[in-house]
């Protein structure tokens, strides 16, 4: 199990590593038993066969919380997993790839899939129930349980409506300002359907009066019809909040009573938002979270505050994300064989069917884990422009983080050296100069303002000794002598030594040879023989 830490928040990747068939194939190839393999014994296989041959496109949790449905390739396939048994319940082959998946009941027994061949495929407990064709290529599905109506949005101005009770198409909803619809969602409490598309706009319609749309929402103020699109949108479970993500990686959360965003989050990599959902981890509004994903990263943050709660950097392209209700377990459909499973203890507890994860993570919390950005250098956008590395945005060499990016320190050193090749030489010269100045004593001494008339030479000598002890690089003996000189100069008992002439110290010069002769011992004369 791989553990990554972001802003002191740990994320456990339960799908990292090899799957059981890969372990068995490697064991046969090397002719080694897995009984004593430590990595094999410590693996966590949460759900058996939770994978596809090539990649997965959509993942959904049933409203009753007992099953997980996922679609993938290749060949196109639908798999249903039973969480009580922690394994696959059944698998169904499909004729074409799945664009979107929608559950029509509380369990897995009624569902509809939007295929890339412009068909809607309805499935029941026994298998495929019915197929019908839509006029244009579809991109999104949503279902209104109150009116029993299915909405299909795609590459046209019209949102098609299918009455599932009567089994007929209704009059489509024609968009006023959108040329195409990227996603269509329904309000959980009110008969309102919202559609996002080009021009950075979101159009909402009241199903009781379809003559004119409600007020359009401008998600990106600086957007034009040719550049920015609203790729994903979602309503919260209580219906009070609305989130929209753009093709530039910007996500904004709105209160339905205002057009001003409550919070926003920029993914900082210029990738389009591929999946967006709300997640409630508590009864309070402040506990409401938003999970947004682009093709390289997943971010979980506060819906009203914008504070980052967790971040996941994926090695493969992320297609769809889904949270298990009231827990910290998240599923991610991606361009990899195994469907991503991430557990975030700070967001919520583990579901009842895998409650053992709480005990495992508590044990791992006691051990020190390696952080993701340990050997990385943080740089802002301005610093990237100075280094001339703005073209690296969106690549694997930059990891988005807050208002900047993480870059490998070796790459940062190379870019900095290429920008200024003489920087190290200047740095070396500066260090040499500082060391020489530290060893060099002051050439001119600052004389005291209060002139000393008695014993001036002795006073100046004490001042020089005190100053030499304060210089950088001074030896221990100099420092001790400087302390004694300072105490002597500051002590009031010795102030008369430099003010009273009676305490004048006489300079004793060298005595003459005549005066010194009597003091010397007489040499012994040799006796004459």
C-alpha positions as MATLAB code, in Angstrom:
seq = 'XXXXXXXXXXXXXXXXXXXXXXXXXXXXXXXXXXXXXXXXXXXXXXXXXXXXXXXXXXXXXXXXXXXXXXXXXXXXXXXXXXXXXXXXXXXXXXXXXXXXXXXXXXXXXXXXXXXXXXXXXXXXXXXXXXXXXXXXXXXXXXXXXXXXXXXXXXXXXXXXXXXXXXXXXXXXXXXXXXXXXXXXXXXXXXXXXXXXXXXXXXXXXXXXXXXXXXXXXXXXXXXXXXXXXXXXXXXXXXXXXXXXXXXXXXXXXXXXXXXXXXXXXXXXXXXXXXXXXXXXXXXXXXXXXXXXXXXXXXXXXXXXXXXXXXXXXXXXXXXXXXXXXXXXXXXXXXXXXXXXXXXXXXXXXXXXXXXXXXXXXXXXXXXXXXXXXXXXXXXXXXXXXXXXXXXXXXXXXXXXXXXXXXXXXXXXXXXXXXXXXXXXXXXXXXXXXXXXXXXXXXXXXXXXXXXXXXXXXXXXXXXXXXXXXXXXXXXXXXXXXXXXXXXXXXXXXXXXXXXXXXXXXXXXXXXXXXXXXXXXXXXXXXXXX';
ca = [
       0.000    0.000    0.000;
       1.457    3.289   -1.117;
       1.213    6.256    1.260;
       1.592    9.861    0.110;
       1.500   12.949    2.288;
       0.266   16.340    1.144;
       0.186   19.297    3.539;
       0.415   16.908    6.540;
      -2.569   14.899    5.211;
      -1.958   11.271    4.300;
      -3.616    9.562    1.344;
      -3.464    5.759    1.090;
      -3.436    4.318   -2.425;
      -5.023    0.886   -2.082;
      -4.720    0.089   -5.799;
      -0.960    0.660   -6.098;
       1.303   -2.245   -6.842;
       0.705   -5.507   -8.663;
      -2.565   -7.365   -8.936;
      -2.934  -11.010   -7.939;
      -2.678  -12.358  -11.530;
       0.518  -10.345  -12.004;
       1.984  -11.760   -8.806;
       1.141  -15.322   -9.904;
       2.541  -14.821  -13.402;
       5.776  -13.403  -11.997;
       6.035  -16.283   -9.540;
       5.711  -18.868  -12.342;
       8.222  -17.015  -14.497;
      10.880  -16.803  -11.772;
       9.925  -20.180  -10.295;
       9.791  -18.701   -6.807;
       7.205  -19.230   -4.114;
       5.172  -16.255   -2.864;
       4.968  -17.707    0.633;
       8.040  -15.840    1.868;
       7.603  -12.713   -0.285;
       7.209   -9.796    2.145;
       5.662   -7.425   -0.429;
       3.080  -10.033   -1.425;
       2.128  -10.694    2.179;
       1.691   -6.975    2.953;
      -0.474   -6.213   -0.092;
      -4.093   -5.085    0.285;
      -6.529   -6.393   -2.325;
      -9.674   -4.609   -1.185;
     -12.027   -5.851   -3.955;
     -11.239   -8.904   -6.030;
     -10.955   -8.379   -9.819;
     -11.501   -4.637   -9.428;
      -9.897   -3.966  -12.807;
     -10.267   -4.109  -16.602;
      -8.035   -5.361  -19.369;
      -6.915   -1.885  -20.498;
      -8.695    1.027  -18.786;
     -11.858    2.084  -16.969;
     -14.104    4.979  -18.046;
     -16.871    5.359  -15.432;
     -17.393    4.271  -11.819;
     -20.580    4.629   -9.767;
     -21.690    3.636   -6.260;
     -25.288    2.466   -5.989;
     -27.542    4.662   -3.802;
     -28.041    1.813   -1.324;
     -24.247    1.524   -0.916;
     -24.104   -2.226   -1.575;
     -22.708   -2.338   -5.107;
     -20.189   -0.581   -7.330;
     -20.691   -0.365  -11.081;
     -17.884    0.384  -13.506;
     -17.361    0.377  -17.259;
     -14.124   -0.115  -19.159;
     -12.298   -1.482  -22.173;
     -11.010   -3.532  -24.028;
     -13.377   -5.164  -25.057;
     -16.145   -2.792  -23.802;
     -17.526   -4.235  -20.615;
     -19.734   -3.502  -17.611;
     -18.757   -4.975  -14.250;
     -20.837   -5.028  -11.086;
     -19.116   -5.608   -7.734;
     -20.802   -6.798   -4.556;
     -19.338   -5.012   -1.525;
     -20.615   -7.607    0.948;
     -18.633  -10.322   -0.821;
     -15.738   -7.967   -1.770;
     -15.739   -9.387   -5.282;
     -17.287   -9.178   -8.723;
     -20.943  -10.106   -8.945;
     -21.271  -10.247  -12.727;
     -19.773   -8.990  -15.981;
     -21.564   -7.982  -19.170;
     -20.011   -7.503  -22.595;
     -21.026   -4.444  -24.632;
     -21.054   -3.612  -28.326;
     -19.368   -0.199  -28.014;
     -17.623    1.983  -25.469;
     -19.582    3.719  -22.715;
     -19.679    7.526  -22.588;
     -21.807    7.911  -19.454;
     -23.562    5.711  -16.919;
     -26.712    6.453  -14.902;
     -28.499    4.371  -12.253;
     -32.309    4.443  -12.402;
     -33.054    2.690   -9.087;
     -31.685    2.453   -5.572;
     -29.845   -0.743   -6.398;
     -28.036   -2.007   -9.483;
     -31.002   -3.687  -11.158;
     -32.029   -0.739  -13.383;
     -29.481    1.337  -15.251;
     -28.896    3.082  -18.562;
     -25.664    3.649  -20.502;
     -24.910    6.227  -23.178;
     -22.749    4.619  -25.862;
     -20.387    6.294  -28.313;
     -22.422    4.948  -31.276;
     -25.322    7.319  -30.382;
     -27.375    4.673  -28.616;
     -28.953    4.378  -25.198;
     -28.729    0.907  -23.713;
     -31.069   -0.010  -20.847;
     -30.143   -2.902  -18.571;
     -32.101   -4.755  -15.962;
     -31.340   -7.573  -13.564;
     -31.439  -10.191  -16.306;
     -29.310   -8.223  -18.808;
     -29.940   -5.829  -21.661;
     -33.551   -4.727  -21.805;
     -33.753   -2.276  -24.702;
     -31.711   -0.121  -27.075;
     -32.663    3.096  -28.863;
     -30.829    5.725  -30.877;
     -30.478    9.464  -30.187;
     -30.238   12.030  -33.040;
     -26.826   13.478  -32.063;
     -23.712   12.191  -30.298;
     -24.311   12.320  -26.563;
     -21.879   13.415  -23.853;
     -23.871   13.306  -20.609;
     -26.854   11.630  -18.961;
     -29.042   12.631  -16.041;
     -32.288   11.314  -14.605;
     -35.184   13.116  -12.911;
     -36.919   10.597  -10.667;
     -39.934   12.857   -9.984;
     -41.023   13.060  -13.631;
     -39.356    9.796  -14.685;
     -37.535   11.658  -17.455;
     -34.100   10.961  -18.883;
     -32.071   13.904  -20.269;
     -29.330   13.505  -22.880;
     -26.956   16.352  -23.727;
     -24.330   16.316  -26.431;
     -22.873   17.988  -29.495;
     -25.939   20.080  -30.349;
     -28.033   22.919  -28.956;
     -30.845   20.519  -28.033;
     -31.118   18.488  -24.848;
     -33.186   15.403  -25.617;
     -35.845   14.218  -23.162;
     -37.070   10.654  -22.909;
     -40.153    9.808  -20.859;
     -39.371    6.390  -19.423;
     -42.915    5.851  -18.182;
     -44.486    6.355  -21.619;
     -41.456    5.167  -23.552;
     -41.456    8.147  -25.936;
     -39.325   11.177  -26.700;
     -40.594   14.543  -25.482;
     -39.979   17.941  -27.025;
     -36.258   18.674  -26.613;
     -35.000   21.709  -24.728;
     -33.237   24.088  -27.100;
     -30.376   26.076  -25.628;
     -30.388   29.843  -26.149;
     -26.665   30.671  -25.738;
     -24.951   27.291  -25.896;
     -23.915   25.636  -29.151;
     -23.141   22.327  -27.437;
     -23.662   20.758  -24.037;
     -20.814   19.134  -22.123;
     -22.841   17.989  -19.120;
     -26.448   18.135  -17.957;
     -27.487   17.779  -14.288;
     -30.805   17.941  -12.421;
     -31.539   19.668   -9.130;
     -32.119   17.117   -6.330;
     -35.093   19.026   -4.821;
     -36.528   21.286   -7.540;
     -37.665   20.618  -11.150;
     -34.611   22.398  -12.592;
     -32.111   21.112  -15.122;
     -28.757   22.845  -15.702;
     -26.556   22.529  -18.779;
     -22.943   23.656  -19.146;
     -21.069   24.208  -22.351;
     -19.077   26.649  -24.428;
     -18.611   30.344  -23.709;
     -18.060   29.721  -20.004;
     -21.850   29.634  -19.490;
     -24.330   27.487  -17.576;
     -27.983   27.572  -18.631;
     -30.707   26.428  -16.270;
     -34.307   25.608  -17.179;
     -37.447   25.202  -15.116;
     -39.197   22.030  -16.270;
     -42.596   23.524  -15.393;
     -42.130   26.399  -17.882;
     -39.813   25.742  -20.822;
     -40.628   28.884  -22.794;
     -37.565   30.764  -21.530;
     -34.504   29.760  -19.517;
     -33.603   30.972  -16.082;
     -30.791   33.453  -15.596;
     -27.554   32.178  -17.168;
     -24.466   31.834  -15.000;
     -21.143   33.217  -16.247;
     -18.511   31.002  -14.653;
     -15.419   32.638  -16.171;
     -15.701   36.433  -16.418;
     -12.858   36.736  -18.916;
     -14.079   33.861  -21.075;
     -14.946   34.145  -24.744;
     -17.020   31.771  -26.821;
     -13.918   30.395  -28.548;
     -11.573   29.751  -25.646;
     -13.067   28.620  -22.335;
     -15.725   25.977  -21.815;
     -17.526   24.753  -18.722;
     -16.763   21.057  -18.883;
     -18.358   19.771  -15.651;
     -21.007   20.875  -13.161;
     -22.783   19.361  -10.134;
     -25.371   20.072   -7.432;
     -24.926   19.319   -3.747;
     -27.184   16.790   -2.043;
     -29.188   19.505   -0.248;
     -29.550   21.492   -3.471;
     -28.168   24.744   -2.024;
     -24.779   24.742   -3.752;
     -23.682   24.455   -7.358;
     -20.154   23.778   -8.660;
     -18.773   24.312  -12.156;
     -15.377   23.437  -13.634;
     -13.826   24.960  -16.745;
     -11.466   23.778  -19.469;
      -8.645   25.826  -17.851;
      -8.720   23.872  -14.587;
     -10.723   26.431  -12.557;
     -13.552   25.230  -10.275;
     -16.010   27.603   -8.611;
     -18.748   26.932   -6.044;
     -21.905   29.070   -5.948;
     -24.797   29.532   -3.583;
     -28.022   29.288   -5.603;
     -29.142   32.625   -4.140;
     -26.150   34.532   -5.543;
     -24.101   34.709   -8.746;
     -20.894   35.452   -6.842;
     -18.718   32.417   -6.114;
     -18.342   31.299   -2.507;
     -15.023   29.567   -3.128;
     -12.816   28.586   -6.011;
      -9.893   26.291   -6.671;
      -7.401   26.429   -9.538;
      -5.684   23.151  -10.425;
      -2.699   25.181  -11.715;
      -1.944   22.921  -14.691;
      -4.282   24.221  -17.458;
      -5.997   20.830  -17.810;
      -9.753   20.602  -18.280;
     -11.868   19.345  -15.373;
     -12.952   15.787  -16.192;
     -15.027   14.973  -13.107;
     -16.721   16.976  -10.352;
     -18.831   15.963   -7.362;
     -19.855   17.035   -3.851;
     -19.093   14.919   -0.810;
     -20.677   15.383    2.602;
     -18.531   14.268    5.530;
     -20.773   15.707    8.264;
     -24.166   17.277    9.043;
     -22.859   20.867    8.993;
     -22.517   23.020    5.879;
     -18.869   23.630    6.720;
     -18.263   19.868    6.367;
     -19.335   19.875    2.705;
     -16.445   19.052    0.356;
     -15.852   19.273   -3.373;
     -13.852   16.662   -5.278;
     -12.558   17.894   -8.631;
     -10.344   15.982  -11.032;
      -8.422   16.699  -14.193;
      -6.521   14.094  -16.161;
      -3.484   14.188  -13.840;
      -4.667   15.134  -10.346;
      -7.575   14.934   -7.907;
      -8.204   17.651   -5.329;
     -10.566   17.552   -2.356;
     -11.346   20.931   -0.775;
     -13.940   22.793    1.269;
     -17.035   23.880   -0.626;
     -17.509   27.112    1.368;
     -13.930   27.914    2.389;
     -11.812   26.616   -0.496;
      -9.315   25.114    1.976;
      -7.434   22.129    0.592;
      -8.237   18.847    2.328;
      -6.350   16.329    0.205;
      -4.611   15.971   -3.132;
      -3.824   12.928   -5.266;
      -1.356   12.934   -8.146;
      -2.190   10.145  -10.582;
       0.323    8.434  -12.844;
      -2.392    7.722  -15.436;
      -5.207    9.799  -16.945;
      -8.183   10.199  -14.580;
     -11.580    9.769  -16.283;
     -14.073    9.768  -13.417;
     -14.202    9.878   -9.611;
     -16.808    8.827   -7.076;
     -16.901    8.871   -3.246;
     -18.493    6.228   -1.099;
     -21.176    8.091    0.923;
     -20.175    9.366    4.393;
     -16.667    7.949    4.273;
     -13.143    8.757    3.217;
     -13.013    6.111    0.465;
     -12.750    7.363   -3.118;
     -12.810    5.472   -6.424;
     -11.174    6.730   -9.617;
     -11.667    5.354  -13.119;
      -8.453    5.872  -15.081;
      -6.413    4.730  -18.061;
      -4.927    1.867  -16.107;
      -5.845   -1.767  -15.629;
      -6.715   -1.355  -11.955;
      -9.478    1.021  -10.847;
      -8.032    3.533   -8.403;
      -8.982    3.217   -4.721;
      -7.864    5.974   -2.344;
      -8.515    6.193    1.384;
      -8.284    9.594    3.109;
      -8.698    9.249    6.900;
      -8.913   13.038    7.396;
     -12.033   13.182    5.197;
     -13.933   10.339    6.860;
     -13.859    6.856    8.322;
     -13.761    3.660    6.321;
     -17.114    2.135    5.252;
     -18.532   -0.687    7.378;
     -17.682   -3.345    4.780;
     -13.960   -2.486    5.025;
     -13.689   -1.132    8.564;
     -10.335   -2.900    8.982;
      -8.757   -0.014    7.048;
      -9.051    2.215   10.112;
      -6.931   -0.173   12.181;
      -4.320   -0.513    9.431;
      -3.972    3.240    8.926;
      -3.684    3.844   12.673;
      -0.733    1.455   12.793;
       0.868    3.126    9.784;
       0.453    6.560   11.366;
       2.969    5.534   14.013;
       5.659    4.815   11.420;
       7.361    7.605    9.518;
       6.563    7.653    5.812;
       8.414    9.373    2.998;
       6.698   12.489    1.743;
       5.977   13.003   -1.937;
       7.737   16.373   -2.307;
      10.846   15.656   -0.238;
      13.398   16.303   -3.000;
      11.499   19.051   -4.807;
      11.932   22.811   -5.088;
       8.890   25.100   -4.883;
       8.639   27.742   -7.636;
       5.964   30.317   -8.480;
       4.739   31.324  -11.925;
       6.945   34.434  -11.891;
       9.997   32.336  -11.053;
       9.133   29.953  -13.897;
       9.097   32.895  -16.301;
      12.493   34.018  -15.012;
      13.877   30.519  -15.536;
      12.287   30.331  -19.006;
      10.418   27.113  -18.149;
       6.780   28.123  -18.653;
       6.412   25.435  -21.338;
       6.809   22.772  -18.603;
       3.384   23.639  -17.143;
       1.153   20.619  -17.527;
       4.001   18.138  -17.876;
       5.275   15.547  -15.420;
       8.197   17.812  -14.465;
       5.924   20.207  -12.515;
       3.577   19.205   -9.696;
       0.872   21.849   -8.970;
       0.800   23.000   -5.354;
      -1.117   26.002   -3.953;
      -0.024   29.140   -5.876;
       2.942   27.509   -7.618;
       4.581   24.233   -8.564;
       7.004   21.649   -7.225;
      10.033   21.018   -9.438;
      12.812   18.481   -9.029;
      15.748   20.268   -7.403;
      18.200   18.843   -9.952;
      16.172   20.252  -12.835;
      15.874   23.557  -10.973;
      19.647   23.708  -10.527;
      20.244   23.035  -14.228;
      17.804   25.740  -15.314;
      19.290   28.229  -12.880;
      22.842   27.459  -14.035;
      21.816   27.832  -17.671;
      20.146   31.160  -16.900;
      23.243   32.657  -15.197;
      26.400   30.548  -15.790;
      28.615   32.944  -13.771;
      26.428   32.901  -10.655;
      28.521   30.228   -8.897;
      31.773   32.064   -9.598;
      30.351   35.261   -8.106;
      29.072   33.322   -5.123;
      32.527   31.792   -4.543;
      34.248   35.195   -4.720;
      31.759   36.658   -2.253;
      32.402   33.854    0.237;
      36.182   34.288   -0.060;
      35.814   38.017    0.534;
      33.663   37.457    3.644;
      36.228   35.071    5.140;
      39.084   37.504    4.539;
      37.163   40.356    6.130;
      36.425   38.179    9.148;
      40.126   37.499    9.740;
      41.290   41.045    8.997;
      41.480   43.453   11.971;
      40.405   47.074   11.763;
      43.130   49.342   10.397;
      41.843   52.493   12.072;
      40.669   52.577   15.641;
      37.794   54.729   16.685;
      39.048   57.002   19.436;
      36.940   57.677   22.463;
      35.022   60.961   22.490;
      36.051   61.575   26.110;
      39.777   62.253   25.905;
      41.856   60.611   28.647;
      44.672   62.780   30.094;
      46.048   60.280   32.621;
      47.570   57.036   31.375;
      46.282   57.497   27.764;
      48.468   54.743   26.300;
      47.214   52.203   28.840;
      43.602   53.242   28.172;
      44.075   52.885   24.409;
      45.655   49.471   24.859;
      42.649   48.270   26.893;
      40.251   49.565   24.240;
      42.110   47.749   21.446;
      42.049   44.528   23.461;
      38.278   44.850   24.005;
      37.634   45.509   20.293;
      39.717   42.576   19.093;
      37.622   40.150   21.140;
      34.401   41.199   19.377;
      35.688   40.492   15.847;
      34.495   37.392   14.003;
      36.916   34.522   14.134;
      38.585   35.716   17.357;
      40.286   33.052   19.430;
      39.263   32.016   22.909;
      42.226   33.774   24.549;
      41.396   37.041   22.808;
      37.799   36.834   23.960;
      38.850   36.209   27.570;
      41.293   39.147   27.428;
      38.597   41.341   25.920;
      36.192   40.496   28.759;
      38.815   41.439   31.355;
      39.582   44.716   29.544;
      35.862   45.626   29.365;
      35.393   44.948   33.058;
      38.437   47.096   33.875;
      37.173   49.997   31.748;
      33.619   49.852   33.117;
      34.474   49.306   36.801;
      33.975   52.508   38.828;
      36.763   51.619   41.259;
      39.402   52.069   38.536;
      38.116   55.321   37.014;
      40.591   57.347   39.079;
      43.375   55.500   37.254;
      42.598   57.603   34.150;
      41.567   60.857   35.912;
      43.811   61.404   39.001;
      47.453   62.387   38.223;
      48.553   60.706   41.447;
      47.947   57.338   39.722;
      50.172   58.088   36.731;
      52.091   55.047   35.602;
      55.741   55.907   34.964;
      57.358   54.411   31.890;
      60.486   52.461   32.921;
      63.043   52.651   30.083;
      66.112   50.629   29.504;
      68.808   51.331   32.087;
      72.322   52.288   30.990;
      75.211   49.888   31.079;
      76.887   51.851   33.866;
      73.811   51.693   36.053;
      73.342   48.074   35.273;
      76.945   47.047   35.850;
      76.800   46.998   39.672;
      73.749   44.792   39.473;
      75.500   42.177   37.407;
      77.608   39.508   39.143;
      81.393   39.868   38.788;
      83.165   37.357   36.611;
      85.658   35.133   38.321;
      89.259   35.715   37.260;
      91.447   32.860   36.303;
      94.227   32.203   38.810;
      97.715   32.812   37.557;
      99.974   29.894   37.747;
];
